[in-house]
Amino acid sequence: MSEPSQSAPGRAALSVADPEIASLIAREERREADKLRLIASENYASRAVLEASASCLTNKYSEGYPHKRYYEGQQIIDEVEELAKSRLRALFGKPLADPAQLHVNVQPYSGSPANLAVYLAFVKPGETVMGLGLAAGGHLTHGHTVSITGKFFHSVPYGVRKEDHRIDLEEARRLAREHRPKLIWCGTTAYPRTLDFAAFRSIADEVGAILAADIAHISGLVAAGLHPSPVGVADVVTSTTHKTLRGPRGGMIFCKPEHASAIDRAVFPGLQGGPHNHTTAGIAVAAREASTPEFVAYARRIVDNAQTLAEALKERGFSLVTGGTDNHLLLVDMTPKNIGGKPYAQALDRAGIVCNYNAIPFDPRKPMDPSGIRMGTPCVSSRGMGKDEMKRLAGFMDEVAKSQAPEVCDRIAAEVREMCGHFPAPGLSV
Ligand SMILES: *Cc1c(COP(=O)(O)O)cnc(C)c1O
């Protein structure tokens, strides 16, 4: 038998088949290698995760769940999905007396569809739901007006306290008593502190609501035991798989056995067709990685780096929302530095430091031109950076806060590139 020809249909490498896209990917790889990436939701998936996610599993249709599929040929796919689920059960089921009781669904296409499945499972259009408001650090899918979740459901947002910008549990309890929501979300996308899941449980119990915890940002910290787990406390837990957990882009749902069939039916056939099997394989790989001591060390580095950066910034006169951080992210109020979040984020980007502009609680400025920036340490921690690099970063940030002149930013960008060169990023080939 001869080797299959490289000129047979579809067998050419990307660089040959589509040099334009290949070159764009190569440029993005260079960017990811050379920059200090501080977007709190981003990370570097490992090469193993990338390989699994880019595999031939993308070719297979498998509507349904393992051993209950609508098409034939599922011998391998069933094993892949079962493996992903059992690894996640071992990882996230730890708080339960019997981790086997944790129901796992790995089919949501991403974090937002995972959350939609929760609505579909438990709430009817027009019924009342509660979540942390967007401006206070909540997610769009927790009932914001521009989201389908705020349009199809009656959404009552709770917020943070004026005095310390911590979640206002008393307000949440008062609103819950008044509005009797069917579903209460706890979970955040721009909140630097740990969440008190037990307090939310007591609020939900008082009004007979389903409690859903969305750990999209923090699931890597939860898996490593560095943030309290809502498993065993909330009725349902949703998450992305690609933020601190460092898997492929995807979503997952954990729930108690009594909600298993409602959740599964909501995901398929309620919301989706065939699951993304290549993603499921990537999630399985990430779950295996997340069960190692190396992952726990990485997660610890995330929190240490965030706290070191927070202290170093405070020493330089920066103002942090809530005064610091317990997790992977920082919200910096740029008001004392006399620069808006957006022009500052743009100048930092030119300086090789990539973050996003972000509203701060009770922000007097407009959402498109807010007072703050949000930064997270998952990416730099995945590269193995530590205290020294965080202190240097704070110095760079201080310089850019003082001057956004192109020559200042370009000089810092060169220093950043040099520093990044000492910390090869997972998954990249440069
Ligand atoms: C990122 C995020 C989501 C949405 O995830 P996508 O994969 O972007 O759809 C949902 N909830 C929270 C709290 C998030 O931070």
The ligand as a MOL file (V3000), in Angstrom:
LIG
                    3D

  0  0  0     0  0            999 V3000
M  V30 BEGIN CTAB
M  V30 COUNTS 15 15 0 0 0
M  V30 BEGIN ATOM
M  V30 1 C -18.0040 34.2610 30.6010 0
M  V30 2 C -19.2410 34.0900 31.3940 0
M  V30 3 C -20.3850 33.4860 30.8430 0
M  V30 4 C -20.5680 33.2320 29.3750 0
M  V30 5 O -19.7030 32.4310 28.7760 0
M  V30 6 P -19.5730 32.3990 27.1790 0
M  V30 7 O -18.8040 31.1690 26.9730 0
M  V30 8 O -18.8650 33.6680 26.8070 0
M  V30 9 O -20.9470 32.3300 26.6160 0
M  V30 10 C -21.4500 33.2190 31.6840 0
M  V30 11 N -21.4140 33.5670 32.9690 0
M  V30 12 C -20.3560 34.1810 33.5330 0
M  V30 13 C -20.3970 34.5330 34.9830 0
M  V30 14 C -19.2390 34.4750 32.7550 0
M  V30 15 O -18.2070 35.1240 33.2950 0
M  V30 END ATOM
M  V30 BEGIN BOND
M  V30 1 1 1 2
M  V30 2 1 2 3
M  V30 3 2 2 14
M  V30 4 1 3 4
M  V30 5 2 3 10
M  V30 6 1 4 5
M  V30 7 1 5 6
M  V30 8 2 6 7
M  V30 9 1 6 8
M  V30 10 1 6 9
M  V30 11 1 10 11
M  V30 12 2 11 12
M  V30 13 1 12 13
M  V30 14 1 12 14
M  V30 15 1 14 15
M  V30 END BOND
M  V30 END CTAB
M  END
